[in-house]
Amino acid sequence: METHLLEQFVPAVYEQRQRWRAGDASRWLGYLAQRPGRRDIAWWTLADSVPRCQRAIAFALPAMFLGALTGHLAYGGTGGLVGSALLLLGALIGWSNSPVPARMALHVSGRARYALAQLVVGPVGGLTVALIGYPAVQHWGWLALAPAGGAGSALGNLLSNRARHRDPDEGNRPLRLDVGLGAVGGSVGGLAVGCACLLAHVPPSKGSYGAWLILGGAIGLAFAMGAVALAPAGVDHAVTPRALLRSNRQYAIFQTLTVGIAYGLVAGALTDPVNGIIVGTAIGIAFGVGAHAWGRWLIVVRFWLPLTGRLPWRVWGFLADAHQRDVLRQAGAVYEFRHARLQDNLAARYHAARPRGLRVRGHISAADVPLQ
């Protein structure tokens, strides 16, 4: 009797208003319900429920398009071919798990010591890139800028992580994670600038040591501004899930602008201003989307999952409507099913509708779910 009532619940509540068809709503809710190990619906974890190989494809395709378009606009056909290799970075981003969403904290009251520390340690990382990169490029060519960028960025993130303990609203990430992300991100940024200089046939001897230090300090300052504005997610205190998403989106756009302008300045100084604008814009977009939870939401949840029929195109509208119909309830920054038995029933029916014998890692196959 309980199973019968649960099976009739969703069709009953979606007959009241015809914005969503009951069959579609049941399928989409079933997908949300069957995610392994999840009782809540946190928007920043929805992308992680997609298999890694699919996430890699979802990020690799737009990354390849962005790289090819950027390279073609700046350097012609050869540049487009080189730029398409950005698909490897997109695949790597898609393979990794989504970060916890960060928020913007533009107020300085009570955080002055923290902000000052970040504004000091940030340029240290950028200056390190210049100190190592200048002689390395003279000896080994422009591609040597990649390890120099990785070393300087890793040092900057290490110092930034230590400085973050001064923040009264501290939301510190593990030191190893910060250093690793810095090494990877700095290497990619250095490689991008190095490839731009190679394609533009810039001699490795271009620029003085002093000019390199100024450019390195500019990049370090751009990342320092992002660190100053960083605030912990405050998931337990967020008013609504959408409010947290908006804040993370604002932070991602802010870093897109600061990082893009800094790298555009560097590329423009070493090649020419037009190429600097194009390359800087591409690096800023890649960083803003790839390094933030909002980027995973945008690529995977807003496009990939609706494209494959697992969620509607208007995801937020669907979740808010399910909340109004009492299918979901809100708990801070996340949604939850109104009852665990309802979630289990929806998950079982979702798997039962799949072809029998199909097994997917981490999921139950239709043959494993007895129909009651």
Disulfide bonds with the S-S distance in Angstrom:
none
